[in-house]
């Protein structure tokens, strides 16, 4: 994507602005702060209870920040994490070369690994270590199919006003085919239309406190359609 530019957020970490979608990839109040609060604290850590394995589906690979933060969490546990992510519009290398996440996190030792998240082949499983493997789907979510069921969904698409077609009941019904009972979905969005779409797809929705700059976010548990 040649329509992208880097921008610094309040916590010092980069986000990206897309001219195509007229939207930022993260909150201006802090990219790392936002992703850590929503997807790690309210999602992965909330779900995690010493399981032997956790399977994660991410909608919107984007800058790779969520996967990097998930890898950092995997270093603190002995559980094997399998991470599958879907992206239809990959970021180009010129942007990726300058993203500062490992520097802001004081983990420059992970700089090469983070770059490899992006340079590795699409549609192939990648083994990092016994605690972490990943698979990048170069596809649209509505056309994506998976060979496993997931415990956790990081729904990180552009906002409904930017990509309305990704926030419909049909999208969440499609995703639900690949979910275990009582799996968790987390997202930064808290719009009423999003809640209704989740409920129509068989999720029980709750509002939880959001990161700085956002009053609340959504965490939903998949219960199935009766």
C-alpha positions in Angstrom: 0.0 0.0 0.0 1.6 3.2 -1.2 -0.9 5.5 0.4 0.4 5.2 4.0 2.3 7.5 6.3 3.7 7.1 9.8 2.5 9.2 12.7 3.7 9.4 16.3 1.0 8.8 19.0 1.0 10.2 22.5 2.9 7.3 24.1 5.7 7.7 21.6 4.8 4.7 19.4 4.0 4.9 15.7 0.7 4.4 14.1 0.0 4.5 10.3 -2.5 6.7 8.4 -4.2 5.2 5.4 -5.2 7.6 2.6 -7.3 4.8 1.1 -9.5 4.4 4.1 -8.9 7.9 5.5 -8.2 6.4 8.9 -5.4 5.8 11.4 -4.5 2.2 12.4 -4.5 3.1 16.1 -5.6 5.6 18.7 -3.7 9.0 18.6 -3.5 8.6 22.4 -1.0 5.7 22.1 -0.7 2.8 19.7 1.1 0.4 22.1 -1.0 1.6 25.0 -4.3 1.0 23.2 -3.3 -2.4 21.8 -2.0 -3.7 25.1 -5.1 -2.5 27.0 -7.6 -4.0 24.5 -6.1 -7.1 23.1 -3.7 -8.3 25.8 -5.2 -7.1 29.1 -8.9 -7.3 28.2 -8.5 -10.2 25.8 -5.6 -12.6 26.2 -4.9 -12.1 29.9 -8.6 -12.1 30.7 -9.0 -15.4 28.9 -5.8 -17.1 29.9 -6.1 -19.7 32.8 -2.9 -21.8 32.4 -4.2 -23.7 29.3 -1.8 -25.9 27.5 -2.6 -24.1 24.2 -4.3 -20.9 23.2 -5.4 -20.3 19.6 -6.0 -16.7 18.4 -7.6 -15.3 15.3 -6.8 -11.7 14.4 -8.8 -9.7 11.9 -6.4 -7.0 10.7 -2.7 -7.8 10.9 -1.9 -4.2 10.0 1.4 -3.1 11.6 1.9 -6.4 13.4 1.7 -4.7 16.8 -0.9 -7.1 18.3 1.2 -10.1 17.3 4.3 -8.6 18.7 2.6 -7.9 22.1 1.2 -11.4 22.0 4.6 -12.8 21.5 5.9 -10.8 24.5 3.1 -12.3 26.6 4.1 -15.8 25.4 7.6 -15.2 26.9 6.0 -15.1 30.4 4.2 -18.5 30.1 4.8 -22.1 29.1 1.6 -22.3 27.1 1.8 -22.7 23.3 0.1 -19.9 21.4 -1.0 -20.4 17.8 -1.7 -17.0 16.2 -3.6 -16.7 12.8 -4.1 -13.3 11.3 -6.0 -12.1 8.3 -4.9 -9.1 6.1 -6.1 -8.0 2.7 -3.9 -4.8 2.4 -0.4 -5.5 3.7 1.8 -2.6 4.7 4.8 -1.9 2.4 8.4 -2.4 3.6 9.4 1.3 3.5 6.9 2.0 6.3 7.8 -1.2 8.3 11.5 -0.4 8.3 10.8 2.8 10.3 8.2 1.6 12.8 9.5 2.0 16.4 7.7 -0.5 18.4 10.7 -2.6 19.6 12.5 0.6 20.5 9.6 2.0 22.6 9.1 -1.4 24.3 12.9 -1.5 25.1 13.1 -4.8 23.2 15.4 -4.0 20.4 16.5 -7.6 20.7 13.2 -8.4 18.9 13.8 -6.1 16.0 14.7 -8.8 13.6 11.9 -11.1 14.7 9.3 -8.2 14.3 10.6 -7.6 10.8 10.3 -11.3 10.0 6.6 -11.2 11.0 6.1 -9.0 8.0 8.7 -10.5 5.6 7.7 -14.2 6.2 5.6 -15.8 3.5 1.8 -15.5 3.5 -0.4 -18.6 3.8 2.3 -20.7 5.5 2.8 -21.7 9.1 5.8 -20.2 10.8 7.4 -21.7 13.9 9.2 -19.2 16.1 9.7 -21.3 19.3 7.8 -24.0 21.3 5.6 -21.3 22.7 4.7 -19.4 19.5 3.7 -20.2 16.0 1.8 -18.1 13.5 0.0 -18.2 10.1 -0.7 -15.1 8.0 -3.7 -15.3 5.7 -3.5 -12.9 2.7 -7.2 -12.7 2.2 -10.4 -10.9 3.1 -12.1 -12.2 6.3 -15.3 -13.1 4.6 -13.3 -15.4 2.2 -11.1 -16.9 4.9 -11.4 -20.4 6.2 -9.4 -22.0 9.0 -8.4 -25.5 9.9 -8.8 -25.1 13.6 -11.2 -23.6 16.2 -10.2 -20.5 18.1 -10.3 -19.5 21.7 -9.9 -15.8 21.2 -10.5 -13.2 18.4 -8.8 -9.9 18.1 -11.2 -7.9 15.9 -9.0 -4.9 14.8 -10.5 -3.9 11.4 -10.9 -0.2 10.4 -13.9 1.4 12.1 -17.4 0.9 10.9 -17.6 4.3 9.3 -14.5 3.4 7.3 -15.2 -0.2 6.4 -18.9 -0.8 7.2 -19.0 -4.1 5.3 -16.7 -5.7 8.0 -19.0 -5.1 10.9 -22.2 -6.9 9.8 -24.0 -9.9 11.4 -22.9 -12.0 8.4 -19.2 -11.3 9.1 -19.5 -12.4 12.7 -21.6 -15.4 11.8 -18.8 -16.4 9.4 -16.2 -16.0 12.1 -18.4 -18.0 14.6 -18.0 -21.1 12.5 -14.4 -21.2 13.7 -14.9 -20.5 17.4 -14.9 -22.8 20.4 -17.8 -22.5 22.8 -17.2 -19.6 25.3 -14.5 -18.2 23.1 -13.8 -14.4 23.6 -13.9 -11.6 21.0 -12.4 -8.2 21.9 -12.4 -5.0 19.9 -11.8 -1.3 20.4 -15.3 -0.5 18.9 -18.3 0.1 21.1 -20.9 1.2 18.6 -24.5 0.0 19.1 -24.6 -1.4 15.6 -21.5 -3.6 16.4 -23.1 -4.9 19.6 -26.3 -5.8 17.7 -24.3 -7.6 15.0 -22.5 -9.6 17.6 -25.7 -10.5 19.4 -27.3 -11.6 16.1 -24.3 -13.9 15.6 -24.6 -15.6 18.9 -22.4 -13.5 21.2 -23.1 -12.3 24.7 -21.8 -8.7 24.8 -20.3 -6.8 27.7 -18.8 -3.3 27.9 -15.4 -2.9 29.7 -13.4 0.2 30.4 -11.4 1.5 27.5 -7.8 2.8 27.2 -7.0 6.5 27.5 -9.2 8.5 25.1 -11.9 5.9 24.9 -14.6 5.4 27.6 -15.4 1.8 26.8 -14.7 -1.2 24.6 -16.4 -4.4 23.8 -15.6 -7.9 25.0 -18.0 -10.6 23.8 -18.4 -14.3 24.6 -19.5 -16.7 21.9 -22.6 -18.7 23.1 -24.0 -19.8 19.8 -27.4 -19.2 18.2 -30.2 -21.0 19.9 
